[in-house]
Amino acid sequence: MAVTTEELAPPGKVLQDRRSALAVMTLAVKQLPARANWLGMATIVAVLIVWEVLVSTGVIADKVLPSPTQIWSGLGTAMDSGRFWSAIAHTMMTIVVGCATAVVIGGVAGLAIGLSPALYSWTMATVDVLRSVPTIAFFPMAILLWGASTKAEIVIAVYAALWPVLVSAARSVRSVGPRLFDVARTLGFSRPKTFWKVVLPATGAATIVASRVALGITVVACVTMEMVGTPSGIGYEVLFYQQGGNVAPMWAFILTTGVLGLLLNAAFVVAVRLAFPGIALWADRGQR
């Protein structure tokens, strides 16, 4: 269906689809106040109030878990020190570079493995073994090879994040229905055209979902590596304030990590919906 529809579409249909996707997103933004999850927001507010009360009354020691107001004050302290934005910039850079590299390497390798039955049989057992090894086990080797550097952090992030993309791409290629290839042969497609018109559209949704998973894994890998071997970034700041006994800024950086991951995920979703509206629709359906 995807092949015949795209093949018979008028020349401007792809541009029209992207304009339609942009119009839908604009309408969604306008309807955001009506569609917002107010119950979920109310739950967050209630949790913050209870949290504040428990710390203020001494039920929870503020030396372990400061109150929201103390964490907010700690955030101001971190910003005043001049270290906050540099840490954010470093972590965001390593996350973006690491995730993008992992998606490219994992996607290309996965497609190659999936397209070759022999290569799939020879390599997937090795892939399953390597992706089962905890990423943190490679931290000492990365530091030994590249030192406490950004390069070591990016390499670790790529290693951690490429496996979901590789496995998803390989297995989604293997699951492409034979009828799609029959349609391609009937239409007289060459092998390169079959790849672009059949294989990529059929595997795009699964690869996008795997890329979102890889993004979350990259955030975890980068922040953890910063705690262990990179003298900069959010993870390093968390460890720095923890060792100094200043827990409010420490918690401010911890919560900032969650906010950063949320924003990166939202940006990824918007970028995919603008660039690939059709594939994004199937990816959304696949996550439900």
RAUR-V677672 format. One record per helix or strand of 2 or more residues. SS is the DSSP state (2 for helix, 1 for strand). FROM is the first residue (numbers start at 1). LEN is the number of residues. If there is no record, write none. Layout:
BEGIN
ss=SS from=FROM len=LEN
ss=SS from=FROM len=LEN
END
This chain:
BEGIN
ss=2 from=2 len=7
ss=2 from=13 len=18
ss=2 from=32 len=4
ss=2 from=38 len=19
ss=2 from=68 len=13
ss=2 from=84 len=32
ss=2 from=117 len=16
ss=2 from=135 len=12
ss=2 from=150 len=25
ss=2 from=178 len=9
ss=2 from=191 len=38
ss=2 from=234 len=10
ss=2 from=247 len=29
ss=2 from=277 len=11
END
